[in-house]
C-alpha cells in the first residue's frame, strides 16, 4: 500500500497511471474524483479509526461526494475491495515496515 499524506501526493493520487497494484491511502481526505483517470477504481471511505464507512466503484470522469465522517480514502483497482472482502464496518490496520525491511 502506498500512502499519500502530503498535499501534492494527494492531489496527484492515481492520475497518470494505467493501473494500480495494491492500494493508495489518501490522508486526510473526505472525497475523491476520477477526472482524467484511465481506469475505474474502488473507493473506501474510512473514519478516523480506519473503519470503513462506505465502499463504491467509480468509473473515470466522476466526482465523488464527500462523506461526513470520512478522514481517509483508500483507492484500489475496481474489484479489488470485493476480492479483499472489504465492506462497511471493517477496521483496517496500517503497519509500517521495520527499517531493515524496506
Helices and strands as residue ranges (DSSP letters): E 2-4, H 7-12, E 23-27, E 41-46, E 52-58, E 72-77, H 80-83, G 99-101
